[in-house]
Amino acid sequence: MDRLTELETYVRVVDSGNISRAAERMGVAKSAVSRRLSDLERRLGAQLLTRTTRQLTVTDAGREFYERCKQLLADMEEAESAVADSHGALRGRLRIAAPVTFGISHLVPLLTEFMRLHPEVQIDVDFSDRHVNLIEDGFDVAVRIGNLQDSSLIARRMAPIRPIVCASPEYLRRHGEPEVPGDLVHHYCMVYTLSAHGTSWPYEAPDGSSGEVQVPIRAAANTGELLREAAIQGEGIILEPTFTIYEAVRRGALVPILTDYRWNELALHAVYPPTRRLARRVRAFVDFLVDNISDPPYWDQPVNARIAERSGGIPRNDRACGAPWGTTIGRDSHG
């Protein structure tokens, strides 16, 4: 067995915390991974891992060896990247994670264009709303929506994400339009179940004060598409990001309401693990996203126009109409 393969296998097992998971991510049989580990320990004459049916623990010797292996593999990748950079064309595998609704609606055309521009880059995309661990799951970059906190990951901010309260014209004709957030308790509301706030919708009032309203549930779903379509059919009021509802607002199927209030604004980030030399294909992809996702983003434009139209041509609240946000480097609280 080639020594480099053994080292790569060992690092992948420690990162994954599980032989089966490591084998799945490497695309090999579990028995092959176990054999590589056994061969490595036999060659070194030291136990690196303590394995039971339920748990895998790194020994003291294994921990020190792991750090040295990580450094060695990073140095090799850096050397290969330097050579590849000198030859111009981007190449290699690029593993990307992104949320489902945003990914399908807005990343697909960007991904296909990136593939056209860089035919030697192999794209491997996982659209999922689960929060992946970049390092353990072997991703190069993730597109995430949220207010990121501190961690070992690097985050590049691309655009604001603005939730908007909206309903169909038919619903508003039948039930009336809420004038303040508290009025929502008398309406049918539909909620996104993966939201950190659930049925409690936090807001900031025009005077800067904050509050939240506990909304009654007409329906709940883990996908914004269902909530949007149900709202278009007049089934209730939703609080959804503009990137989900902007086309429905453009054609008048949904109407933004309570636009004097800010509703827990978030941000769109590209996040990636820190390395001494970031792979050129990863850097190029992140730069490509930043260059093609403007701030304010294109999906805010029809919403801003509709809000201005409803308020007599003047936005009711500049902060709720896509005021510029700078792109910065931040940190993410999740791996």
Helices and strands as residue ranges (DSSP letters): H 3-16, H 19-26, H 30-44, E 49-51, E 56-58, H 60-86, E 92-98, H 100-102, I 103-107, H 108-117, E 121-127, H 134-137, E 141-145, E 153-161, E 163-167, H 169-175, G 181-186, E 189-192, E 200-204, E 210-214, E 217-221, H 224-232, E 237-241, H 242-250, E 255-257, E 266-272, H 280-292, G 298-300, H 301-310, G 318-320, E 329-332
